[in-house]
Amino acid sequence: MEYTIQELAQLSGVSTRTLRYYDEIGLLKPARTNEAGYRFYGQWEVDMLQQILFYRALDMKLATIQAIIQAPNFQHAEALKTHRAALLQRKEQLETILQTVEKTIQSIEEEQPMSNEEKFKGFKEKLIENNEKQYGKEIREKYGNETVDASNAKLMNMTEQQYQAMQQLEQQMFERLAEAMKLGDTTSDIAMEVAELHKRWLNFTWKEYSKEAHAGLAQMYIADERFTAYYDERGETGAAQFLHDAIIAYTSK
């Protein structure tokens, strides 16, 4: 069965303008275009559009989506399993936020204000839980249970100001990383600034810093596709590799 661009737009809820744009950038091209220039989409394109929308629901950039679905080893079923895991994680995060909102409303209505620590406790607990689910096994094998437990405890004991500062520092790092990538030099002054910001971000949770541990973590960013995906999705394709190279240059000094 084939769909015209209007029919696919109606089926999917995606505008025809968006579908034309996906065609222009090579993200989703029609199965065929007739002599009059009309686009027609087959079942394969319908399935790929569904995948694209799944990734968009996870706030992934179009360039990253294109790199994933056009990779030679892309597998539809495996991608759906990954989507399911990511969406379940998002569901848990939203439930944690909802619980915090409900507690805050209750505290206001009952005139029993929550402490600032309570307001951020749920966020920190969920961050630790997600990190354990995604990277816990590898991190614990590499650095040991004592080190990881100490890092988690340091995070939980953060004040409101410290927690916000950590979040803001990470955002600043990604902004500077984007600027450094435009220059393309992993040893530039701005790339060294990115590595320094990354070091300062780590020190919020690390018990102690060492260049060796920093470089080892950077290696995991490119050796483990989950770390790679995190940095590439927050930045752009190649962000994890660039950050790795900058950190290696920084820690080699």
KEPA-708101 format. One record per atom (N, C-alpha, C): residue in three letters; x, y, z. Coordinates in steps of 0.001 Angstrom, whole numbers, padded with zeros to 6 digits, always signed. Example, Ala and Ser with C-alpha at 12.3 -4.5 7.8 and 13.67 -1.06 7.14 Angstrom:
<atoms>
ALA+013190-005690+007800/ALA+012300-004500+007800/ALA+013200-003300+007800/SER+012850-002250+007080/SER+013670-001060+007140/SER+012900+000030+007870/
</atoms>
This chain:
<atoms>
MET+000839-001203+000000/MET+000000+000000+000000/MET+000865+001240+000000/GLU+000463+002237-000767/GLU+001187+003495-000823/GLU+000337+004625-000255/TYR+001030+005632+000259/TYR+000369+006814+000791/TYR+000916+008057+000096/THR+000050+008971-000234/THR+000511+010269-000706/THR+001033+011027+000508/ILE+001689+012142+000278/ILE+002220+012905+001399/ILE+001096+013419+002281/GLN-000041+013771+001669/GLN-001184+014228+002461/GLN-001754+013093+003303/GLU-001831+011905+002718/GLU-002364+010755+003446/GLU-001456+010367+004606/LEU-000138+010397+004371/LEU+000799+010059+005447/LEU+000759+011104+006551/ALA+000600+012354+006167/ALA+000494+013418+007159/ALA-000734+013207+008040/GLN-001852+012855+007415/GLN-003080+012613+008164/GLN-002943+011388+009055/LEU-002292+010353+008559/LEU-002111+009117+009313/LEU-001237+009321+010538/SER-000150+010084+010364/SER+000867+010202+011409/SER+000701+011416+012308/GLY-000024+012438+011815/GLY-000118+013669+012577/GLY+001035+014614+012328/VAL+001925+014236+011405/VAL+003058+015080+011025/VAL+002632+015931+009833/SER+002982+017198+009835/SER+002559+018078+008748/SER+003267+017724+007440/THR+002629+018067+006333/THR+003255+017829+005024/THR+004526+018649+004901/ARG+004542+019813+005511/ARG+005750+020651+005475/ARG+006915+019932+006140/THR+006651+019275+007274/THR+007698+018528+007970/THR+008175+017357+007132/LEU+007246+016656+006490/LEU+007620+015522+005651/LEU+008480+015980+004473/ARG+008149+017111+003915/ARG+008975+017649+002810/ARG+010372+018004+003312/TYR+010422+018549+004517/TYR+011730+018904+005093/TYR+012554+017647+005354/TYR+011928+016595+005871/TYR+012634+015335+006098/TYR+013187+014789+004778/ASP+012434+014980+003721/ASP+012891+014552+002395/ASP+014098+015380+001967/GLU+014032+016684+002150/GLU+015106+017580+001715/GLU+016425+017274+002407/ILE+016373+016948+003697/ILE+017610+016699+004433/ILE+018037+015233+004362/GLY+017237+014398+003680/GLY+017602+012996+003524/GLY+017257+012118+004698/LEU+016459+012632+005634/LEU+016078+011836+006798/LEU+015039+010791+006441/LEU+014026+011178+005672/LEU+012979+010246+005238/LEU+012553+010622+003826/LYS+013063+009896+002865/LYS+012712+010165+001472/LYS+011542+009274+001063/PRO+010696+009725+000162/PRO+009559+008902-000282/PRO+010051+007680-001050/ALA+009180+006673-001130/ALA+009542+005473-001876/ALA+009735+005809-003355/ARG+008925+006723-003841/ARG+009050+007163-005228/ARG+008398+008523-005401/THR+008796+009203-006447/THR+008197+010482-006830/THR+007808+010384-008295/ASN+006565+010681-008614/ASN+006133+010525-010015/ASN+006564+011724-010864/GLU+006240+011675-012121/GLU+006684+012706-013054/GLU+006152+014089-012691/ALA+005027+014118-012020/ALA+004442+015402-011620/ALA+005060+015932-010327/GLY+005956+015140-009719/GLY+006607+015581-008487/GLY+005903+015189-007213/TYR+004851+014364-007330/TYR+004129+013938-006142/TYR+004887+012820-005422/ARG+004942+012926-004102/ARG+005648+011941-003289/ARG+004710+010817-002880/PHE+005245+009576-002896/PHE+004487+008411-002460/PHE+005345+007608-001475/TYR+004715+007172-000376/TYR+005418+006478+000700/TYR+004873+005063+000859/GLY+005782+004108+001033/GLY+005390+002718+001236/GLY+005454+002337+002706/GLN+005310+001034+002987/GLN+005289+000561+004372/GLN+006620+000801+005075/TRP+007707+000652+004343/TRP+009023+000863+004952/TRP+009143+002301+005450/GLU+008702+003246+004658/GLU+008772+004659+005051/GLU+007857+004949+006239/VAL+006706+004282+006283/VAL+005793+004441+007423/VAL+006488+003972+008705/ASP+007139+002809+008629/ASP+007837+002276+009803/ASP+008977+003188+010236/MET+009709+003735+009263/MET+010814+004629+009590/MET+010313+005935+010198/LEU+009180+006416+009730/LEU+008614+007634+010305/LEU+008240+007393+011761/GLN+007703+006215+012041/GLN+007382+005882+013427/GLN+008643+005913+014283/GLN+009736+005337+013765/GLN+010993+005362+014497/GLN+011453+006790+014750/ILE+011373+007617+013731/ILE+011795+009011+013861/ILE+010994+009712+014954/LEU+009694+009473+014972/LEU+008840+010119+015967/LEU+009130+009606+017376/PHE+009489+008324+017477/PHE+009903+007799+018777/PHE+011133+008552+019281/TYR+012118+008708+018403/TYR+013341+009410+018786/TYR+013062+010874+019107/ARG+012173+011495+018329/ARG+011835+012892+018593/ARG+011152+013034+019951/ALA+010386+012018+020344/ALA+009727+012048+021654/ALA+010744+012043+022787/LEU+011957+011578+022479/LEU+013046+011572+023457/LEU+013931+012793+023314/ASP+013443+013794+022549/ASP+014154+015073+022354/ASP+015491+014907+021635/MET+015586+013901+020780/MET+016825+013678+020055/MET+016881+014575+018823/LYS+018065+015080+018510/LYS+018235+015961+017363/LYS+018117+015164+016057/LEU+017665+015856+015009/LEU+017446+015188+013720/LEU+018730+014598+013159/ALA+019843+015299+013321/ALA+021117+014789+012802/ALA+021494+013478+013481/THR+021233+013381+014782/THR+021528+012153+015523/THR+020608+011031+015078/ILE+019322+011342+014906/ILE+018361+010338+014432/ILE+018783+009800+013079/GLN+019175+010691+012184/GLN+019577+010281+010841/GLN+020776+009346+010887/ALA+021739+009657+011744/ALA+022928+008818+011859/ALA+022567+007423+012368/ILE+021569+007352+013263/ILE+021172+006063+013842/ILE+020412+005211+012834/ILE+019357+005770+012237/ILE+018495+004942+011387/ILE+019134+004615+010039/GLN+020156+005362+009661/GLN+020823+005081+008392/GLN+022127+004308+008571/ALA+022408+003916+009811/ALA+023605+003113+010062/ALA+023426+001729+009446/PRO+024485+001136+008917/PRO+024384-000183+008267/PRO+023849-001284+009186/ASN+024123-001152+010492/ASN+023706-002200+011435/ASN+022393-001876+012150/PHE+021637-000904+011627/PHE+020370-000532+012268/PHE+019382-001691+012183/GLN+018759-002009+013332/GLN+017775-003084+013387/GLN+016488-002543+014012/HIS+015402-002715+013291/HIS+014116-002143+013702/HIS+013685-002658+015072/ALA+013709-003957+015264/ALA+013229-004543+016517/ALA+014074-004083+017703/GLU+015398-004067+017529/GLU+016285-003645+018604/GLU+016061-002175+018940/ALA+015794-001379+017921/ALA+015530+000046+018157/ALA+014268+000220+018986/LEU+013236-000573+018702/LEU+011990-000490+019463/LEU+012209-000875+020924/LYS+013050-001881+021165/LYS+013356-002272+022539/LYS+014072-001144+023271/THR+014962-000463+022553/THR+015670+000667+023147/THR+014705+001796+023464/HIS+013768+002050+022530/HIS+012742+003070+022769/HIS+011941+002739+024024/ARG+011545+001474+024141/ARG+010734+001062+025281/ARG+011468+001322+026592/ALA+012752+000948+026635/ALA+013531+001160+027853/ALA+013661+002646+028176/ALA+013895+003457+027131/ALA+014049+004898+027343/ALA+012748+005530+027815/LEU+011626+005081+027241/LEU+010338+005637+027622/LEU+009938+005224+029039/LEU+010285+003996+029420/LEU+010012+003559+030793/LEU+010829+004380+031777/GLN+012061+004684+031387/GLN+012894+005528+032232/GLN+012303+006925+032337/ARG+011847+007459+031209/ARG+011218+008782+031217/ARG+009960+008763+032098/LYS+009197+007664+032015/LYS+007989+007528+032832/LYS+008333+007586+034319/GLU+009396+006887+034716/GLU+009812+006892+036113/GLU+010235+008290+036555/GLN+010947+008981+035665/GLN+011389+010336+035991/GLN+010196+011260+036197/LEU+009199+011140+035299/LEU+008005+011978+035420/LEU+007223+011659+036683/GLU+007180+010378+037055/GLU+006475+009994+038269/GLU+007158+010585+039501/THR+008500+010608+039478/THR+009238+011196+040592/THR+008967+012688+040693/ILE+008983+013361+039546/ILE+008692+014799+039527/ILE+007264+015063+040003/LEU+006315+014207+039553/LEU+004911+014363+039952/LEU+004762+014219+041462/GLN+005471+013246+042041/GLN+005405+013060+043486/GLN+005919+014283+044229/THR+007003+014869+043710/THR+007564+016067+044337/THR+006596+017234+044225/VAL+005945+017372+043051/VAL+004955+018439+042861/VAL+003798+018265+043839/GLU+003316+017029+043971/GLU+002186+016771+044864/GLU+002548+017075+046320/LYS+003762+016700+046718/LYS+004211+016985+048080/LYS+004327+018493+048304/THR+004790+019194+047260/THR+004934+020645+047377/THR+003573+021311+047521/ILE+002591+020863+046697/ILE+001229+021405+046796/ILE+000659+021147+048193/GLN+000860+019918+048667/GLN+000350+019557+049991/GLN+000977+020424+051082/SER+002269+020655+050968/SER+002956+021448+051989/SER+002466+022889+051996/ILE+002120+023416+050809/ILE+001616+024786+050713/ILE+000209+024880+051297/GLU-000640+023916+050914/GLU-002033+023950+051368/GLU-002144+023713+052866/GLU-001242+022883+053395/GLU-001296+022581+054828/GLU-000386+023500+055634/GLU+000228+024460+054921/GLU+001121+025431+055549/GLU+002229+024742+056334/GLN+002762+023691+055740/GLN+003913+022993+056313/GLN+004992+022930+055231/PRO+005717+024010+055053/PRO+006691+024112+053956/PRO+007711+022981+053948/MET+008019+022519+052748/MET+009079+021533+052578/MET+010421+022238+052710/SER+011395+021527+053236/SER+012743+022084+053270/SER+013297+022074+051843/ASN+014269+022902+051580/ASN+014876+022931+050250/ASN+015508+021590+049909/GLU+016026+020914+050922/GLU+016623+019601+050678/GLU+015575+018597+050207/GLU+014374+018663+050832/GLU+013288+017757+050438/GLU+012841+018013+049004/LYS+012859+019290+048595/LYS+012420+019646+047252/LYS+013291+018998+046185/PHE+014558+018787+046495/PHE+015476+018248+045496/PHE+015863+016795+045761/LYS+015395+016238+046875/LYS+015763+014867+047218/LYS+015322+013878+046154/GLY+014072+014030+045665/GLY+013550+013099+044660/GLY+014353+013132+043375/PHE+014749+014339+042953/PHE+015534+014460+041729/PHE+016878+013739+041876/LYS+017511+013922+043017/LYS+018826+013313+043233/LYS+018716+011787+043352/GLU+017668+011333+044040/GLU+017467+009885+044150/GLU+017247+009253+042785/LYS+016461+009914+041941/LYS+016184+009375+040609/LYS+017435+009418+039742/LEU+018248+010457+039874/LEU+019492+010538+039122/LEU+020412+009378+039474/ILE+020528+009095+040756/ILE+021365+007975+041197/ILE+020794+006658+040698/GLU+019476+006499+040817/GLU+018827+005263+040362/GLU+019046+005032+038871/ASN+018878+006087+038073/ASN+019061+005956+036628/ASN+020507+005630+036279/ASN+021444+006283+036966/ASN+022855+006009+036713/ASN+023208+004568+037052/GLU+022627+004070+038137/GLU+022896+002683+038536/GLU+022355+001711+037496/LYS+021133+001990+036996/LYS+020524+001102+036011/LYS+021313+001090+034707/GLN+021749+002272+034274/GLN+022400+002379+032979/GLN+023874+002027+033012/TYR+024582+002524+034031/TYR+026045+002408+034010/TYR+026634+001752+035253/GLY+025764+001392+036218/GLY+026254+000916+037501/GLY+027247-000231+037434/LYS+026919-001250+036662/LYS+027776-002438+036594/LYS+029167-002073+036103/GLU+029235-001339+034996/GLU+030527-000992+034405/GLU+031326-000061+035315/ILE+030652+000947+035876/ILE+031339+001911+036742/ILE+031873+001229+037996/ARG+031065+000344+038581/ARG+031502-000344+039796/ARG+032657-001302+039511/GLU+032627-001942+038365/GLU+033735-002829+038001/GLU+035021-002038+037793/LYS+034878-000831+037253/LYS+036054-000025+036935/LYS+036623+000688+038159/TYR+035718+001242+039002/TYR+036180+002073+040112/TYR+035950+001456+041495/GLY+035143+000400+041577/GLY+034904-000250+042858/GLY+033659+000268+043560/ASN+033041-000596+044366/ASN+031803-000242+045056/ASN+031992+000921+046025/GLU+033101+000932+046735/GLU+033336+001973+047737/GLU+033363+003358+047097/THR+034028+003461+045949/THR+034141+004750+045266/THR+032778+005220+044764/VAL+032017+004296+044165/VAL+030703+004652+043628/VAL+029742+005021+044748/ASP+029755+004257+045840/ASP+028876+004550+046974/ASP+029205+005909+047582/ALA+030489+006227+047644/ALA+030901+007524+048185/ALA+030429+008661+047285/SER+030487+008426+045979/SER+030023+009427+045018/SER+028523+009654+045161/ASN+027761+008561+045302/ASN+026307+008680+045467/ASN+025961+009412+046765/ALA+026695+009115+047826/ALA+026444+009766+049108/ALA+026742+011260+049018/LYS+027794+011600+048292/LYS+028149+013014+048137/LYS+027044+013759+047384/LEU+026466+013094+046374/LEU+025371+013703+045626/LEU+024149+013907+046519/MET+023791+012900+047294/MET+022607+013000+048147/MET+022760+014071+049221/ASN+023989+014340+049647/ASN+024228+015323+050702/ASN+024413+016739+050162/MET+024277+016917+048855/MET+024412+018252+048277/MET+023314+019176+048782/THR+023692+020428+048952/THR+022682+021434+049256/THR+021965+021810+047961/GLU+020889+022554+048104/GLU+020153+023018+046934/GLU+021069+023814+046002/GLN+021865+024702+046594/GLN+022760+025544+045793/GLN+023809+024718+045059/GLN+024353+023710+045725/GLN+025356+022861+045098/GLN+024765+022051+043944/TYR+023559+021536+044160/TYR+022911+020734+043119/TYR+022618+021584+041886/GLN+022098+022781+042098/GLN+021816+023670+040975/GLN+023100+024083+040271/ALA+024151+024319+041047/ALA+025433+024701+040464/ALA+025990+023581+039592/MET+025814+022335+040034/MET+026275+021196+039249/MET+025526+021110+037926/GLN+024205+021309+037973/GLN+023391+021258+036760/GLN+023778+022382+035794/GLN+023993+023568+036338/GLN+024352+024711+035510/GLN+025736+024539+034894/LEU+026644+023943+035655/LEU+027995+023722+035145/LEU+027979+022737+033983/GLU+027160+021698+034083/GLU+027064+020739+032984/GLU+026512+021418+031739/GLN+025492+022261+031913/GLN+024936+022979+030774/GLN+025974+023893+030149/GLN+026758+024564+030971/GLN+027817+025433+030464/GLN+028849+024624+029680/MET+029158+023430+030191/MET+030114+022576+029507/MET+029624+022204+028108/PHE+028343+021861+027985/PHE+027804+021494+026680/PHE+027792+022693+025724/GLU+027524+023869+026246/GLU+027535+025056+025403/GLU+028931+025339+024869/ARG+029928+025218+025742/ARG+031308+025445+025311/ARG+031797+024319+024409/LEU+031305+023109+024638/LEU+031664+021976+023793/LEU+031196+022215+022363/ALA+029986+022741+022211/ALA+029461+023040+020881/ALA+030338+024074+020177/GLU+030789+025074+020925/GLU+031655+026097+020344/GLU+033004+025512+019952/ALA+033543+024640+020802/ALA+034842+024026+020522/ALA+034778+023126+019296/MET+033651+022407+019143/MET+033507+021502+018002/MET+033480+022267+016682/LYS+032973+023488+016706/LYS+032948+024286+015482/LYS+034364+024605+015017/LEU+035285+024773+015982/LEU+036682+025028+015639/LEU+037368+023749+015158/GLY+036948+022620+015708/GLY+037467+021336+015260/GLY+038816+020946+015834/ASP+039343+021709+016799/ASP+040659+021430+017363/ASP+040489+020989+018811/THR+040786+019728+019104/THR+040590+019193+020455/THR+041683+019631+021425/THR+042667+020372+020938/THR+043718+020866+021823/THR+043663+022394+021973/SER+042653+023028+021419/SER+042522+024479+021481/SER+042246+024934+022910/ASP+042372+026233+023132/ASP+042116+026778+024467/ASP+040686+026503+024914/ILE+039745+026635+023988/ILE+038344+026414+024355/ILE+038079+024936+024630/ALA+038781+024040+023923/ALA+038636+022610+024183/ALA+039190+022272+025568/MET+040294+022932+025958/MET+040861+022727+027291/MET+039914+023278+028365/GLU+039209+024348+028025/GLU+038223+024889+028949/GLU+037086+023894+029153/VAL+036676+023238+028073/VAL+035629+022214+028165/VAL+036077+021097+029110/ALA+037308+020628+028953/ALA+037824+019564+029814/ALA+037905+020021+031263/GLU+038266+021280+031472/GLU+038332+021831+032823/GLU+036941+021901+033444/LEU+035960+022329+032662/LEU+034576+022365+033142/LEU+034094+020962+033484/HIS+034472+019988+032657/HIS+034099+018596+032918/HIS+034718+018119+034226/LYS+035964+018495+034462/LYS+036639+018143+035717/LYS+035901+018742+036908/ARG+035553+020022+036811/ARG+034844+020689+037905/ARG+033479+020051+038141/TRP+032820+019619+037052/TRP+031531+018937+037170/TRP+031696+017600+037903/LEU+032738+016858+037572/LEU+032989+015582+038235/LEU+033256+015760+039721/ASN+033942+016841+040069/ASN+034321+017056+041460/ASN+033124+017301+042377/PHE+031959+017559+041804/PHE+030770+017678+042633/PHE+030422+016340+043279/THR+030760+015238+042608/THR+030389+013912+043125/THR+031591+013013+043411/TRP+032732+013303+042809/TRP+033895+012459+043064/TRP+034496+012779+044430/LYS+034928+011730+045116/LYS+035569+011910+046417/LYS+036914+012586+046240/GLU+037642+012184+045237/GLU+038918+012818+044911/GLU+039165+012700+043416/TYR+039902+013639+042876/TYR+040150+013694+041431/TYR+041559+013201+041113/SER+041677+012520+039977/SER+042988+012173+039437/SER+042908+012217+037923/LYS+043989+012578+037288/LYS+044012+012630+035833/LYS+043764+011249+035234/GLU+044287+010223+035898/GLU+044125+008864+035394/GLU+042655+008449+035384/ALA+041947+008775+036471/ALA+040522+008424+036541/ALA+039722+009231+035530/HIS+040091+010483+035346/HIS+039406+011348+034381/HIS+039564+010792+032970/ALA+040796+010419+032631/ALA+041055+009858+031305/ALA+040349+008511+031131/GLY+040289+007732+032206/GLY+039614+006437+032131/GLY+038130+006581+031890/LEU+037525+007579+032522/LEU+036103+007829+032294/LEU+035858+008291+030863/ALA+036760+009138+030363/ALA+036632+009609+028982/ALA+036696+008440+028001/GLN+037512+007445+028307/GLN+037601+006270+027445/GLN+036282+005524+027400/MET+035573+005489+028522/MET+034273+004825+028564/MET+033251+005560+027698/TYR+033438+006870+027523/TYR+032503+007652+026726/TYR+032457+007189+025275/ILE+033561+006654+024785/ILE+033581+006184+023399/ILE+033550+004662+023293/ALA+033860+003979+024402/ALA+033860+002512+024380/ALA+032469+001945+024631/ASP+031639+002696+025334/ASP+030294+002242+025686/ASP+029281+003109+024948/GLU+028455+002495+024113/GLU+027521+003244+023274/GLU+026491+004021+024085/ARG+026226+003614+025318/ARG+025269+004348+026143/ARG+025828+005714+026548/PHE+027110+005743+026914/PHE+027753+007020+027210/PHE+027828+007882+025946/THR+028206+007229+024840/THR+028311+007960+023573/THR+026987+008598+023213/ALA+025903+007829+023366/ALA+024572+008335+023026/ALA+024198+009515+023902/TYR+024549+009453+025190/TYR+024192+010543+026107/TYR+024813+011856+025647/TYR+026099+011838+025337/TYR+026780+013082+024948/TYR+026423+013509+023530/ASP+026233+012556+022646/ASP+025850+012919+021278/ASP+024439+013484+021230/GLU+023548+012968+022066/GLU+022175+013467+022090/GLU+022082+014836+022758/ARG+022874+015054+023799/ARG+022860+016354+024474/ARG+023574+017410+023635/GLY+024557+016982+022868/GLY+025305+017904+022022/GLY+024950+017703+020566/GLU+025845+017042+019840/GLU+025598+016685+018454/GLU+026440+015466+018131/THR+026209+014866+016985/THR+026949+013663+016613/THR+028452+013944+016652/GLY+029182+013104+017367/GLY+030625+013286+017500/GLY+031029+013986+018781/ALA+030046+014423+019584/ALA+030354+015157+020815/ALA+031135+014298+021800/ALA+030752+013029+021936/ALA+031438+012148+022877/ALA+032902+011954+022474/GLN+033137+011736+021183/GLN+034501+011549+020700/GLN+035332+012812+020906/PHE+034748+013968+020610/PHE+035476+015228+020764/PHE+035800+015470+022236/LEU+034824+015227+023119/LEU+035055+015415+024549/LEU+036142+014468+025032/HIS+036101+013231+024580/HIS+037136+012263+024936/HIS+038508+012779+024539/ASP+038649+013218+023304/ASP+039944+013676+022811/ASP+040435+014900+023582/ALA+039507+015807+023911/ALA+039876+016999+024669/ALA+040346+016629+026071/ILE+039653+015694+026704/ILE+040040+015264+028051/ILE+041396+014572+028032/ILE+041628+013729+027028/ILE+042926+013051+026919/ILE+044040+014074+026761/ALA+043809+015088+025927/ALA+044809+016140+025750/ALA+045004+016910+027055/TYR+043938+017180+027760/TYR+043969+017940+029013/TYR+044723+017166+030107/THR+044445+015872+030234/THR+045055+015075+031295/THR+046476+014644+030958/SER+046892+014848+029719/SER+048241+014469+029305/SER+049265+015566+029605/LYS+048763+016732+029970/LYS+049670+017864+030241/LYS+050397+017679+031552/
</atoms>
